[in-house]
Every structure is written in C-alpha cells, then in structure tokens.
Amino acid sequence: MRNILKIRNKPSLTNEVPASFVVFLVALPLCMGIAIASGVPPARGIVTGIIGGLVVSGVSGSPLLVSGPAAGLAVIVAEIVQQYGIDMLGPILILAGVIQLLAGVFKLGQLFRAMSPAVIYGMLSGIGVLILASQFHVMLDDKPRSHGLENLITIPQTIYKALFPMDGSAHHIAALLGILTIATLILWEKFKPKRLKLIPGALVSIVITTTIATTYKLPIDYVDVPSNLLEALQLPSLSTLPRLIHAPILLEAIAIAFIASAETLLSAAAVDKLHSGARTDFDRELAAQGFGNMLCGVLGALPMTGVIVRSSVNVEAGAKTRLSAMLHGLWLLILVIAAPGLLKIIPTSGLAAILVYTGYKLIEVEHIQSLRKYGRFPVAIFFATLIGIVTTELLTGVLIGIILTAISLIYRISKLNIQVLRDETNQRVDIYLEGAATFVRLPKLANILDHIPPKTQLHVHLDNLAYIDHSCLDLFSTWAKQQEQTGSTLIVQWDRLLERNRKIYTAGHS
C-alpha cells in the first residue's frame, strides 16, 4: 500500500507543470491586488508570491499548501504603512517572522489552531468588510480613506462622483470597468465550460478589462510596476530597528504573527481534507511561514500566509507534490523579469474589483448559520468581533472576541445547577448538585443553605458534580458546624468530596 501511495505522489512534470501554471494565473492578479489594498507598490506583492513559491513551498509542512500575500493581512499592513511609514513594514515583518519561527520550533502549531470559530469567522468577515469598503473606492479610481468606518460611510459619496463626473474626471469609466470585472467573475464561475474549469475567473476578467482599456486607451489609473524588480526591494535600515522595542510596534508584529499563523494553519487543515496524500506537520509549517516572512521583511515585501484559494486550485489542478507550488513562484519571477511592461497595462480598477469581490466572499452568511447551532453567545461573539474590527482596528476587534470567548468559557465551567427537594413531613431536604461548584456560584449555594430550617436532615448528592473548589467545601463544613446547635445535620460523602477536589487540584498542577 505504501508503495502505491509513493507512486501516486511521485513528482511528475505532466501533473506539476500544468498545475503550477494554473496557480500562477490565479496568484498573479491577487498578488498585485492585495499589494494595492495594503498601500504598497504591486511589485512587492509579487515578490512575496515568489518567496512563498520558491522558498517556503520547498520546506513547508503542508506539501500542497500555496503561500503568498493574503487579503486577511491587507488591513493591518495598510494601518502600519499609514501610522509608521512603509520603511517600518520590513522590520515589523522580520519580528513577526521570528515569532512564527520560534512558535514552530517550540511546537506551538496546534496551540495557534485552538481559537474559537466565532472569533475566526468574525475576524474574516470584519476583514472582508474593510477590504470591500476600501477597494470600492479604488475600483472607482478614488482614494481610500484612512479608517475602515470612514470608507464605509463615504461609499455613497464615491458613487455620486461616478454617476456625476466633475472636472473631466474618469471615475465613471473606472466604475464601468470595475462592474464589468465583477460581472465577468460571477458569470465565469457560474457558466464556465468544463474544458476550461481550471482557468480562474480573476484572470479572465483582468484579460477582458485590460484589453478594453488598452484598445480604447481609457484615461484611468494603471498598475505601476518598475522595469527592474530590484527597484521594488527595500532593505531595512539600521535606524528603524531600535523602534521595534516600542510597545505599539511590537503589538503590530504580534498581530501579524497571530493572524498569519491562524490563517495558515486553518488553510492547511482545509487542504488536508482535499487530498489523500501526506498530512500537514503544523509545527514545521509554522516555522516555514516564519522563515518566509523574515525573508519578506528583509526584502521589504508583503507578509505571507498559506492561502486556501490558491491551494484548493492547486489540488484541483492535479498537483501531487510541493513541486507545483514551487514552480508557480518561478513563473512569477520569470514574468516580472522578462515582461514587466505587460503588467503596466492592467487597469487598477480591475484589480480592485477582484478585491471587492474577495472581500464580499469573506463575509459568509453560512458561518452565522453554523454558529447558531451552538447558541446565541457564539453569534454575539461573531458580531462583536466583526463590529470591533470595523469601528476600531483589527487587533482591537480580535481582542474583543477573545475576551468574550474567555468570559463565555468561565461562565460555562462555573455553571452549577442546584435542585432542592423538600420533605417537610420527615424534616428532610435533598440537594442535587450538577456541574461545577466554584466561588462564582457560592452566593447562590449559601442562600439555599441559609433557608434550611432548624432540625433538618440535609442530604447533598454529588453524583453529577464535576468539580468543587475549596470555597464551597469550606461553606459546607462551616454550615455543618454552625447547625449543630439547631439540631440540623449534614449528610454528605466527605471522603469522596475531598478526594475529588484533591484529584482535580493535583491534575491541574501536574
């Protein structure tokens, strides 16, 4: 059986080359579009795609996972560029890569995956809203605002500019190209011929809009790519490195490391479900991503993650090994070296339209429906995270979700159901405890004990009790001593109760 699997997964140019070319066609517009959404030159997004293919794919823990610029990080990169300048992006990314690399070395890959789905879905939806709002302005050849909420509020103003162009502006032309791009994307995904199913809709739409723009020489914005790729690189200067010890910048690096790791490992887990080959080594993948982001930081490129869209295309195109992902990076490198002029004829509005559609796709209603199965609180965490990201910033919104998740967890583990049965004829009271008896529920338990009448035989049943802490143990003990004068007695399996507390305490500190 193992020999059969080895033969199936053996690198074959007949599988890997076509698959790599399909991934390259998907990655090219996304690399440039995400760079524009991040507020950096498009060439830097292509550099990240090259590093993700040629370097990271060769050492990754998930052979079929494709790495490159991700829409999920565009928002935080744009914030860094606005607040600290593009010069600080490289040093911050180096630090984020170091954090990821150390997390992989110390086997924290599984820990990064231990995140509430409500927070993850809320984060992705919040990022989707921000990308959609900011790139909507770019799609109409207008400048995005400095804050996500402002981008949302000013969308009607930008639409007005397109409907009623002033001073000879071409906002309406850019808007028509953007609408054409999105329409082509939707129609291609829905009606594409089976023979051409591997051709990405993003490429088809860009080819169409680029052809129209160049044929009619439309007066709109076009992609600005340097003739020499080396011009796009920016090595970090020594003067920027000391700023990394400042708390706000350190938090930005931690945020990039956290979000990039979470998105990568979630994508890797999803890719594992798409094929029957080797499973992901999450710690190795985390270390590989860290190394890749360190290299991106040194060259001044965009941060990278493992991305599910390009990875699923890779699997669907027939890739069996990591060779396909590596080759897609090679095709990106050859293109920017051999034909950089080809990229300069691409209209910016077309790339922005692809990002608008990508942002919309990140806001998945199915996520809300899936969370409803687990109650109202996960849905509340989802919306709190989403609203927090849109109204404040990405890191603050995620922290809101994490804090609410912690509160929910504390509530659930401290939940205690108390059932009281009274038999006044025999002067007996039975208390059934279910759940966890902790100091959080102490007032409720104490109130019940205070209303036990004198000369009562109190039976406490522990069969369904999962945990009891020292404060509740002390409450029962103190009550029993105080009621000796009133004639009441407490009947409880003390040995069992103490042993249960001792075992749980010991397990928690082992």
C-alpha positions, 0 to 999 in steps of 0.5 A, spaced: 500 500 500 505 504 501 508 503 495 502 505 491 501 511 495 509 513 493 507 512 486 501 516 486 505 522 489 511 521 485 513 528 482 511 528 475 512 534 470 505 532 466 501 533 473 506 539 476 507 543 470 500 544 468 498 545 475 503 550 477 501 554 471 494 554 473 496 557 480 500 562 477 494 565 473 490 565 479 496 568 484 498 573 479 492 578 479 491 577 487 498 578 488 498 585 485 491 586 488 492 585 495 499 589 494 494 595 492 489 594 498 495 594 503 498 601 500 504 598 497 507 598 490 504 591 486 511 589 485 512 587 492 506 583 492 509 579 487 515 578 490 512 575 496 508 570 491 515 568 489 518 567 496 512 563 498 513 559 491 520 558 491 522 558 498 517 556 503 513 551 498 520 547 498 520 546 506 513 547 508 509 542 512 503 542 508 506 539 501 500 542 497 499 548 501 500 555 496 503 561 500 503 568 498 500 575 500 493 574 503 487 579 503 486 577 511 493 581 512 491 587 507 488 591 513 493 591 518 499 592 513 495 598 510 494 601 518 502 600 519 504 603 512 499 609 514 501 610 522 509 608 521 511 609 514 512 603 509 520 603 511 517 600 518 513 594 514 520 590 513 522 590 520 515 589 523 515 583 518 522 580 520 519 580 528 513 577 526 517 572 522 521 570 528 515 569 532 512 564 527 519 561 527 520 560 534 512 558 535 514 552 530 520 550 533 517 550 540 511 546 537 506 551 538 502 549 531 496 546 534 496 551 540 495 557 534 489 552 531 485 552 538 481 559 537 474 559 537 470 559 530 466 565 532 472 569 533 475 566 526 469 567 522 468 574 525 475 576 524 474 574 516 468 577 515 470 584 519 476 583 514 472 582 508 468 588 510 474 593 510 477 590 504 470 591 500 469 598 503 476 600 501 477 597 494 470 600 492 473 606 492 479 604 488 475 600 483 472 607 482 479 610 481 478 614 488 482 614 494 481 610 500 480 613 506 484 612 512 479 608 517 475 602 515 468 606 518 470 612 514 470 608 507 464 605 509 460 611 510 463 615 504 461 609 499 455 613 497 459 619 496 464 615 491 458 613 487 455 620 486 462 622 483 461 616 478 454 617 476 456 625 476 463 626 473 466 633 475 472 636 472 473 631 466 474 626 471 474 618 469 471 615 475 465 613 471 469 609 466 473 606 472 466 604 475 464 601 468 470 597 468 470 595 475 462 592 474 464 589 468 470 585 472 465 583 477 460 581 472 465 577 468 467 573 475 460 571 477 458 569 470 465 565 469 464 561 475 457 560 474 457 558 466 464 556 465 465 550 460 468 544 463 474 544 458 476 550 461 474 549 469 481 550 471 482 557 468 480 562 474 475 567 473 480 573 476 484 572 470 479 572 465 476 578 467 483 582 468 484 579 460 477 582 458 478 589 462 485 590 460 484 589 453 478 594 453 482 599 456 488 598 452 484 598 445 480 604 447 486 607 451 481 609 457 484 615 461 484 611 468 489 609 473 494 603 471 498 598 475 505 601 476 510 596 476 518 598 475 522 595 469 527 592 474 524 588 480 530 590 484 527 597 484 521 594 488 526 591 494 527 595 500 532 593 505 531 595 512 535 600 515 539 600 521 535 606 524 528 603 524 530 597 528 531 600 535 523 602 534 521 595 534 522 595 542 516 600 542 510 597 545 505 599 539 510 596 534 511 590 537 503 589 538 503 590 530 508 584 529 504 580 534 498 581 530 501 579 524 504 573 527 497 571 530 493 572 524 498 569 519 499 563 523 491 562 524 490 563 517 495 558 515 494 553 519 486 553 518 488 553 510 492 547 511 487 543 515 482 545 509 487 542 504 488 536 508 481 534 507 482 535 499 487 530 498 489 523 500 496 524 500 501 526 506 498 530 512 500 537 514 506 537 520 503 544 523 509 545 527 514 545 521 509 549 517 509 554 522 516 555 522 516 555 514 511 561 514 516 564 519 522 563 515 518 566 509 516 572 512 523 574 515 525 573 508 519 578 506 521 583 511 528 583 509 526 584 502 521 589 504 515 585 501 508 583 503 507 578 509 505 571 507 500 566 509 498 559 506 492 561 502 486 556 501 484 559 494 490 558 491 491 551 494 484 548 493 486 550 485 492 547 486 489 540 488 484 541 483 489 542 478 492 535 479 498 537 483 501 531 487 507 534 490 510 541 493 513 541 486 507 545 483 507 550 488 514 551 487 514 552 480 508 557 480 513 562 484 518 561 478 513 563 473 512 569 477 519 571 477 520 569 470 514 574 468 516 580 472 523 579 469 522 578 462 515 582 461 514 587 466 511 592 461 505 587 460 503 588 467 503 596 466 497 595 462 492 592 467 487 597 469 487 598 477 480 598 477 480 591 475 484 589 480 480 592 485 474 589 483 477 582 484 478 585 491 471 587 492 469 581 490 474 577 495 472 581 500 464 580 499 466 572 499 469 573 506 463 575 509 459 568 509 452 568 511 453 560 512 458 561 518 452 565 522 448 559 520 453 554 523 454 558 529 447 558 531 447 551 532 451 552 538 447 558 541 446 565 541 453 567 545 457 564 539 453 569 534 454 575 539 461 573 539 461 573 531 458 580 531 462 583 536 468 581 533 466 583 526 463 590 529 470 591 533 474 590 527 470 595 523 469 601 528 476 600 531 482 596 528 483 589 527 487 587 533 482 591 537 476 587 534 480 580 535 481 582 542 474 583 543 472 576 541 477 573 545 475 576 551 468 574 550 470 567 548 474 567 555 468 570 559 463 565 555 468 559 557 468 561 565 461 562 565 460 555 562 465 551 567 462 555 573 455 553 571 452 549 577 445 547 577 442 546 584 435 542 585 432 542 592 427 537 594 423 538 600 420 533 605 417 537 610 413 531 613 420 527 615 424 534 616 428 532 610 431 536 604 435 533 598 440 537 594 442 535 587 448 538 585 450 538 577 456 541 574 461 545 577 461 548 584 466 554 584 466 561 588 462 564 582 456 560 584 457 560 592 452 566 593 447 562 590 449 555 594 449 559 601 442 562 600 439 555 599 443 553 605 441 559 609 433 557 608 434 550 611 430 550 617 432 548 624 432 540 625 433 538 618 436 532 615 440 535 609 442 530 604 447 533 598 448 528 592 454 529 588 453 524 583 453 529 577 458 534 580 464 535 576 468 539 580 468 543 587 473 548 589 475 549 596 470 555 597 464 551 597 467 545 601 469 550 606 461 553 606 459 546 607 463 544 613 462 551 616 454 550 615 455 543 618 458 546 624 454 552 625 447 547 625 449 543 630 446 547 635 439 547 631 439 540 631 440 540 623 445 535 620 449 534 614 449 528 610 454 528 605 460 523 602 466 527 605 471 522 603 469 522 596 468 530 596 475 531 598 478 526 594 475 529 588 477 536 589 484 533 591 484 529 584 482 535 580 487 540 584 493 535 583 491 534 575 491 541 574 498 542 577 501 536 574 
